[in-house]
């Protein structure tokens, strides 16, 4: 029996998100029509670019990896009722952590040791970048949305300073560190599949994709199967009720943001250790912000986040393909779609609820029927 | 001595020019947030407005029409924000982020489709821009010691939007603190239920505030592309919307302190450019990035409660649900 204004569960977690996404894509289609191109054709090009051939698929999954990390980051904070808009900065600083570990230990330690240190380094740096806003929110009452935005800008200034003045490889112009020794590069997927005798085309997809999937499982277990996860969800649902349950919301805020920043920081694993093999500027390229769209679309559940990440991975890769095929459509179209997805599945998430409620509400059993 | 005096004046002059979009946007944010609606979307509205202004000015050759288009586009986005957050009680931060992402994509997509210049709009001739206004006798009075150069370099020689931004501050103050709308605006940001009980529409007030915010963001955007520069360049707001948000918070949601914060942030930006590679006596070379990050660091420190207390409007971020 559903209460008035409520809808059956399958409508809530299945149909309404689907309608929201459809609305976002319909409006995107209108934009393509408005600039005089054919939306169906554009969609075909994007789909073929994202899934049609091995290299394209590799790129899609490589982008997906980043979005899983940042999407999980936003979701964990959401569960505690916090809006972490600073995924971008945390991923940036997390990448710094991964890069510093690689620069410090490459050539000195074996890969099997560098890898766990780099994972910890990335998570610790990303987490540390989130802890200050979390602490200020919990203990000094400053609004976390504002402080995390500020920390994005501070991160960006810090990285420019470090790369231009400290980490830059001597004797070169572009602000990049030296390349890591090849021993500490994360193995590419085409290499790993090559070891078991499967030939695939080269792509930037690397081992961090598997790690991202493992993280999904870990986050699911943590949020829904541990005491801490329960405390996070309780705080997010109702902070004062959580207090009566013996939970200290202040500590939970710091804990969840720490975790959130740590997950965002793991983007560095994919980008720095997996693909770029050096520290450089702006490698986060908006992945942190896309994480917001991913978490909203995936309804903060790891399964939903993987699906949403895959969609955005396909959009990013397919969007790159648009540049080659069309004169007037570029990959910037992906930003439009992304904005519309955030709008429809985030800000306007409840727009279709009343209609759905009217459609799916079962009529209350009449007294005669129950007698 | 005369040289450093002139240098100071030129830096202050640059400060004013850099601070203008910040002032417009900070006043915009102030209207919205005082009514209880968080606006992360200042950046996106400004960007869309900058594009609209430059595009229309390029096609029609009229800066005035560009300005009107900028205001229209920005107010349309403000209405969208209102529709999501006020009508449908959606998350205000999410809606703001959506507007920012949407604007950064749409301006480039439309720019490429319409002008085929990689997302830029064609360079505007002076006739399609807001050009500097030289005040009467600026050159004649230059000879007057102290006041002459101040008059010539600092007061004269800006475009009309710079003066409009400075006028927007007392106007905002007057509207917020001296009119009935302002009183109700402040009330609805603190306690919407009380306003509702008094028989005043919470929805109407908040939409009014959001539209005022859109209007001011439109001015900020038009200034960027048709006043300060002579074309739209992709992502030309470059975080100015967020910096304006910081300035408004730094000013504790009040017009005059927000103006001071905008000028301070503008000054830091103007100084950062001048100090690049210059060693200061006793301090050595200050990293430019530190000066550029200072507005954000200062805002965080303020929010942490170390420089006085910044208290947001009480009902900020909370959608109002009318009791039935």
Interface residues (C-beta under 8 A of the other chain):
Chain A: X31 X35 X36 X83 X85 X132 X133 X136 X140 X141 X142 X143 X145 X146 X147 X149 X150 X151 X153 X154 X157 X158 X160 X161 X164 X165 X289 X292 X293 X296 X328 X329 X330 X332 X333 X334 X335 X336 X337 X338 X339 X340 X342 X343 X346 X347 X348 X349 X350 X351
Chain B: X38 X40 X80 X83 X84 X85 X88 X89 X90 X91 X92 X93 X94 X95 X97 X98 X99 X100 X101 X102 X103 X104 X105 X106 X108 X109 X110 X112 X113 X114 X116 X119 X239 X242 X245 X246 X249 X287 X289 X290 X292 X293 X296 X297 X299 X300 X303 X304 X305 X310 X312
